[in-house]
Amino acid sequence: MLKINEIFYSVQGEGPEIGKPVVFIRVQGCNMIPKCKFCDSSYSWDGTEGKEMSNEEIFEEVMKYNCENIIFTGGEPTCQLEGIKELEEFFWKKKEVYIRMSIESNGLIDDDFLYEFTTKIISPKKQCYNLDILKKLNFKPNTYFKFVFDKDLWFMNIINELELEPSKIFIMPEGKTKPEQEEKMEEVIEFCKEKGYMFSPRLHILVWSDRRKK
């Protein structure tokens, strides 16, 4: 059983797989303390939502969509990594089904199981990160790092300590609404041009602003 906030079909809005059609499995709960003031999915950890779902129930919901790509997001999916591991095994037992599974994480938990994911998108947060764990995650294949831009450039400490390649670094504007994104994008783009990093818009916010797409 996994505690799930929602399962829905859309396109990836951020990072290295932006624009790709995916089925999002948003797990309930988050281990980030304190929580992020700019979080655009606080409903996934504030205690007001979420329900227990069996592997079969999740499989049936995912199979409603004609899509080979799944991404686990949150909240923080590594908080339920054992349940996700069992779910992945359940999917692979369905011989007729091919699924690419990726994960978005804040990078506070490391586990060998993370090798199993097609893509790992690590999004450390200013208020709480662990350089030792991030260094271990960086050695896993197909791992990318995504940072929310802040004028104090706090994330440069991580980039320098890990000696990250520019092609693995995605920088995003802060903001939970379309006007906030539009106001800050130009500054972030200019920063990315200067450093050679990848700029990532927050596509879902530019399209739907702070409305949840159901």
Secondary structure, DSSP 8 states (H G I E B T S, - for coil): -EEEEEEEEEE--SGGGTT-EEEEEEES----SS--TT-S-GGGTSSS--EEE-HHHHHHHHTTS--SEEEEESS-GGGGHHHHHHHHHHHHHSTT---EEEEEE-S----GGGGGSS-EEE--BTTB--HHHHHHHHTSTTEEEEEE--TT-TTHHHHHHHT--GGGEEEE---SSHHHHHHHHHHHHHHHHHHT-EE---HHHHHHTT----
